[in-house]
């Protein structure tokens, strides 16, 4: 009876630690009215894995489209600015001028700063003998900001981090959870 209780307690602890909410911090510049902004350019987020940065940028772009913003196709951006320079050095006056000519009001820049998993093995005593297995503890962190192309002001910024544990857990699942929570915080374009 006692072993069954301990097994249930262990399972409950693993379940609870795997379901904690991501830590999300966001800030909107006071007085910002997003109805004045029409077109947004989403730069590929900086990451150790370029395809990961691209995937996260695409998720952000989709979220913004659902909120009524027009998204500038990345291929159109490449003709006027160098994404790598913007990620490394920031938005220059030349970049802002080129983006304004394309009608871009806001540019999204950011990074995926953590994306990894650690595997650990465990043994749980049971009435039928020890039961072993493995679990993954996965981590992800990201941040991005909306920058006014006209003057370089940061209009909105957000960052999120999260860790989840589970047998089939992946860093991708953790990052998706962060994106879902951050999605709730992205400003709406009001008509």
C-alpha positions, 0 to 999 in steps of 0.5 A: 500500500505504501509503495503504491502511494509513493509511486502515485506521489512520484507520478504526480510530482513529475506531472506537475513539474511538467505542466508549469506555465512558461515565464513570459515578460512583455512590455508595450511602450505606453501610448502606443496605438498599433492601428497606425501600423500596417506592414510588418517585416519579420527578420529571421530570429538569431539562433544557433540553428538557422532553420529554427530561427526561420521556423519561429519567425514564421510562427510570429508572422502567422500570429501577426497576420491573424491580428490584422497586420500585413507581413512583408515577404522575406524575399522582398526584404533581402533585396533592400536589407541584410538580415545578418547585419541587422541582427548583429549591429541593429537597425541603421538609418540606411536600413530604416530608409530602405524599409520605409521605401517598401512601406514597412512600419515595424520590423521584428527582431529577436533570438532563440537563446536556448534550445536543448534537452538533458536525458536522465534515467530513473528507477521506481520501486513497485510491487512487481519489482523496480521499473526503470525508464528515462525522461527528458528535461528540455529547455527553451528561451526566446525574445523578440521586439517590435521596432518602429522603422520611422524612429527606431523606438521599441514599441513592444518587447517580449521574452519567454523561457520554459523547461518541461520534463517528460519521456517524449519531451523535446525542446521543440515542444517547449518552444511551442508552449512559449510561443503559444503564451507569448502569442496571447501578449502580442498587441492587436491591430485595432481597426 
